[in-house]
Amino acid sequence: MTTPYTSEFIDYADMARYDLLKIDDAWVLANSGGETRLYLRRDSGAFVVTRVDRAEPEGFVMSAPDIVDVERYLTTHMGSTIRSLRRIGLIYRPLREKFLVPGWTVLVGPDGYWRLSDPDGRWRVTFNDDDAVGFSWIADASLEDLRASYLDPGGAPLFVDERWHSVWK
């Protein structure tokens, strides 16, 4: 079974106690007990992530043309879970639009979705909420550094410099 996710990401998701399953047309990351399920599908040339909590209806979370950006976003999701399981401090990302990384743009459509473009004007991701702002801060981070930062109690190498701390003071 060939998954779009890298083996490194699958191992990382396992640390967060998520299992990867193939169900019909989707790759599903399900937490232990299946309370939260994250579905990955392809639609119109983009990867689309939806989420189901318990018996709630499936809802849109994000989409991106590149699986690397999907892994970046899901790495933050899994990373928060891992940090909670390990009882180490959470990593906070800016969410208010005024903290968008300079050069990046976000447009909120009539559907309420936040569409994020990089400084070159390329569409990178669409979110159902203000996660687009936080994503602008990690959009160019390597997946290896991002995973390492969530695993490190002090947030190294990405979440330790003054740039990060000054945003949340």
C-alpha positions in Angstrom: 0.0 0.0 0.0 1.6 3.2 -1.2 0.8 6.2 0.9 1.4 9.9 -0.1 2.9 10.5 3.4 6.7 10.1 4.0 7.8 7.2 6.2 9.3 9.8 8.6 5.9 11.5 9.0 4.1 8.2 9.6 6.6 7.4 12.3 6.0 10.9 13.8 2.2 10.4 13.7 2.8 7.1 15.5 4.4 9.0 18.3 1.2 11.0 18.6 -0.7 7.7 18.7 -2.3 8.1 15.3 -2.7 5.1 13.0 -2.7 5.3 9.2 -5.5 3.5 7.5 -6.7 3.3 3.9 -10.5 3.6 3.7 -12.2 3.8 0.4 -10.9 6.9 -1.4 -9.0 8.4 1.6 -5.9 7.9 3.7 -7.1 8.3 7.3 -5.0 9.2 10.4 -7.0 8.0 13.4 -6.0 8.7 17.0 -6.1 5.9 19.5 -9.8 5.0 19.9 -10.7 6.7 16.6 -12.2 9.8 18.3 -10.4 12.0 15.8 -10.0 11.1 12.2 -8.1 13.1 9.6 -8.9 12.2 6.0 -6.6 12.9 3.1 -8.0 12.9 -0.5 -7.0 14.3 -3.9 -9.5 16.7 -5.5 -8.9 18.8 -8.5 -5.1 18.6 -8.3 -4.9 19.4 -4.6 -4.6 17.4 -1.4 -7.6 18.0 0.8 -7.7 17.3 4.5 -11.0 16.9 6.3 -11.7 16.0 10.0 -14.2 14.0 11.9 -14.5 14.2 15.7 -16.5 11.4 17.3 -19.8 11.2 15.5 -19.7 14.7 14.1 -20.0 15.3 10.3 -16.8 15.5 8.3 -15.5 19.0 7.8 -12.9 20.8 5.7 -9.6 21.5 7.4 -7.2 22.5 4.7 -6.0 21.9 1.1 -2.7 22.4 -0.7 -1.3 21.5 -4.1 1.8 20.0 -2.4 1.8 17.1 0.0 4.8 18.7 1.8 2.6 21.5 2.9 0.0 19.0 4.1 2.7 17.3 6.1 3.9 20.6 7.5 0.4 21.4 8.8 -0.2 17.9 10.2 3.2 17.9 11.8 2.1 20.9 13.9 -1.1 19.0 14.8 0.7 15.8 15.7 3.5 17.8 17.4 1.0 19.5 19.8 -0.4 16.0 20.7 3.2 14.6 21.2 4.1 17.6 23.5 0.9 17.1 25.5 1.6 13.4 25.9 5.1 14.1 27.0 4.0 16.9 29.3 6.2 19.5 27.8 5.1 23.1 27.0 3.0 23.8 24.0 4.3 25.7 21.0 2.1 28.7 20.2 1.8 30.1 16.7 0.5 33.5 15.9 -3.1 33.4 14.6 -4.2 37.0 14.3 -3.9 38.4 10.8 -1.7 41.3 11.8 1.0 38.7 12.6 1.2 37.3 9.1 4.8 36.9 7.9 5.7 39.9 5.8 5.4 39.2 2.1 2.7 36.6 2.5 -0.9 37.3 1.7 -4.1 35.9 3.0 -7.5 36.3 1.4 -10.7 35.3 3.2 -13.2 34.2 0.6 -17.0 34.4 0.8 -17.0 30.8 2.0 -14.9 31.9 5.0 -11.9 29.9 3.9 -8.4 31.5 4.3 -6.3 31.3 1.2 -2.6 31.8 1.8 -0.1 32.9 -0.9 3.6 33.1 -0.6 5.7 36.2 -1.5 5.9 35.0 -5.1 2.1 35.0 -5.3 1.8 31.2 -5.5 -1.1 29.7 -3.7 0.2 27.5 -0.9 -2.7 26.5 1.3 -6.3 27.1 2.1 -7.6 26.7 5.6 -11.1 26.8 7.2 -9.8 29.3 9.7 -6.9 31.5 10.8 -4.4 28.6 10.8 -3.2 30.3 7.6 -1.4 32.9 9.6 0.4 30.4 11.8 1.2 28.4 8.7 3.0 31.4 7.1 5.6 31.1 10.0 6.4 27.5 9.2 5.7 27.3 5.4 9.4 27.2 4.5 10.7 25.2 7.4 12.1 21.8 6.6 10.0 18.9 7.8 13.0 17.5 9.7 13.5 20.8 11.6 9.8 21.1 12.3 9.5 17.6 13.7 12.7 18.1 15.8 11.3 21.4 17.2 8.1 19.8 18.4 10.1 16.9 20.0 12.6 19.2 21.7 11.4 20.4 25.2 12.8 23.9 24.4 11.5 24.0 20.9 14.9 23.9 19.1 15.8 24.5 16.4 12.8 26.6 15.1 10.9 27.9 18.1 13.6 29.4 20.3 14.7 32.6 18.7 13.4 36.1 19.7 11.3 36.3 16.5 9.0 33.6 17.9 8.9 34.8 21.5 8.3 38.5 20.7 5.1 37.6 18.8 3.4 36.1 21.9 4.5 38.6 24.5 
